[in-house]
Amino acid sequence: MTRPTLLAGTMALALSALVSGSAFAKDLQVVATFTVLGDVVKAVGGDKVTVTTLIGPNGDAHEFAPSPADASRLKAADLVFMSGLGLEGFMERLISASGYGGTPVVASEGIRPREMEEADHDAHEGHTDHDAHDADAEHDTHASDDAHAEHDHGEQDPHVWNDPANVEIWVANIEKALAAADPEDAATFAANAAAYVTELKALDAYARETIGAVPAERRKILTSHDAFGYFGAAYGVTLLSPVGLSTEAEASAADVAKLIDQIRAEGVKAYFVENSSDPRLVSQIAEATGAQPGGELYVESLSGPDGPAPTYLKMLRHNVDEIAKALGTSS
């Protein structure tokens, strides 16, 4: 055998070994519907997954309109993750248009949602039991049935990630789906999930200590829409908002007038705008009531990489710090 022939044969064998091994193993191509969920999928998947999100930083899931490019991303995905509970109303149409052959993984499966109930008035008030959610109380993994806001009967609150205990359930569902799609890396996914849950528990403890330092009677804030119900239930914060679960909803003049009266009656001192919502209405209500600006909260979307909330863990910590600071300095 000539030297060139021998060299060619050696190279062919080496290439064959590489291809059959893990050197060219393909990462799972994953699509998540929005940035908060996508970040948690990245945390569990690590370097074994490539994650893209349909809704980018500072985006609004309630008003998102998919494009043909989104349909292409979906069709090419190995796995698709959505939160569920009605958050992604566009998904059924998008799946049909894309030709995606799989079934999306619903990360919120197993979470007990806050159930919305009809009320005698239309103002959106988040009720909490401060004794049940004291900083030293045991953390209920699921949202409390006692925490609810006034909405149409039967509506479920999809904003589950604003309580990190619910994100633990996300993590379990994500790990299970990734391991089923890539059994060879199941141990890696399990280790990543366990490490992330440890961080979630530490963040929850930090939130309980930080919010718990604020006197219970001062834990009242005004936000743009009713997206912090799980947060309020977990940490004993009463939240009021001019509109309900979706930013697409519009408050009537009568609704706003009632809310203004309620804010004055309850002595709400701080208001917050949201990164993915129009701030004009909540700012006008605050001006009418004397509520002072508390900053910007991240509720349905992460910030860009240079912002204060580029990951879920940083997002929740930012929100806790902003709320505690505003309530601690309000008079």
Buried (B, 14 or more C-beta within 10 A) or exposed (E): EEEEEEEEEEEEEEEEEEEEEEEEEEBBBBBBBBBBBBBBBBBBBBEBBBBBBBBBBBBBBBEBEBEEEBBEBBBEBBBBBBBBBEBBEBBEEBBEBBEBEEEBBBBBBEBBBBBBEEBEEBBBBBBBEBEBBBBEBEBBEBBBEEBBBBBEEEBBBBBBBBBBBBBBBBBBBBBBBBBEBBEEBBEBBBEBBEEBBEEBBEBBEBBBEBBBEBEBEBBBBBBBBBBBBBBBBBBBBBBBBBBBBBBEBEBEEEBBBBBBEBBEEEEBBBBBBBBBBEBEBBBEBBEBBEBEBBBBBBBBBBBEEEBBBBBBBBBBBBBBBBBBBBBBEBE
